[in-house]
Each structure stands twice: as C-alpha cells, then as structure tokens.
Amino acid sequence: MNLLRKAAISLYAAKRDEALATLEVYFQRPAGIGEHSDLLAEVSKWTDVLANADDCLQAVANHFDDDGRVAG
C-alpha cells in the first residue's frame, strides 16, 4: 500500500473516531459536560467532522487504488 494513501486513511479514520467518541459522550452523558452551554452547536460541529471524515474516507476508497494510483 502507498504510504501517503495509508497516512491519509489513518488521518481520516482518527478524525472519525474522535467525532464518534465525542458525540457518544454528548449523547450519553451530557450532564457531565459543564463547560459547553450550547450542546446543540457542539453536536452539530462534531457531526460535521464525522460526515467530512466519512466523505474523505469514501473519496479515497473510490478514486485511488492501494498503490495510490487514480482508479479508473
């Protein structure tokens, strides 16, 4: 596998995992989040991060092969 492609996948997967973990905390234990007065704005922000990471992972999978060549 091309190392730069692998690094991009790792980056987007980490962003996805961070967003999922954060959203899980907001959805499951919102009372424990004292410093955020606008939880809906935070949920919206992290949902955008999640969607973007998913979109980026899908784009890499759709358009590049394992060697980093444009798939055609």
N, C-alpha and C positions, 0 to 999 in steps of 0.2 A: 504494500500500500504506500502511496505517496505520503511523505511525512507532513507536508504542508496541508494536504487534504485531511489527514488524520488529526492534525492540530486544530483545524477549523471545526471538525466534527466534535472534538473534545471541548472546545470553547463553547459551542452552541449547546451541547449536552449539559455542560456545567451551568450555563445560564438557565436552561430549562429546569434543572434540578433545584437551583436556588429559588426560582419562581414558585415551583411546586411546594417546596418546603415552607416558604414564606406564606403562601396562600393557605396552606394547611393550618398554620398557626392562626392566621386571621379568622379562618372559618371555624376552627375547633376550639380556640381559646382566646377570643377577642377581649375578654375582660382582663387578661394579663398584659395587654398592650397599652400601657398607661400614657406613653408619650405621643401617641397619634390621636389627635382629636377628630380627624376626618378619615375614618376607617374605609369608607367607600372610595375615596380618592386613592388610598393606598392599594386597595383591592384592584381598582381599575389600572393603576400603574403596573402592578405585578402581573395582571392578566395580559397587558400589552407586552411585557417582557417575555412571558410564556409563549404567546402567539408568535412573536417575532422569532424566538429561538426555534420553535417548531417549523415555521416557514423556512428559515435558513437551513435547518437540517434537511428538510424535504427538497429544497432547491439544489443543495449539494448532491444529494442522492439521485435526483432526476437528471442532472446535467453533466455529471462527471463520473467517470469510471474509477475503479480502485487505484489506478495509476495517476489520476489527476487529469486525464485527457477528457476533452469535451465528448460526451456520449452522443452518438448520433444514430 
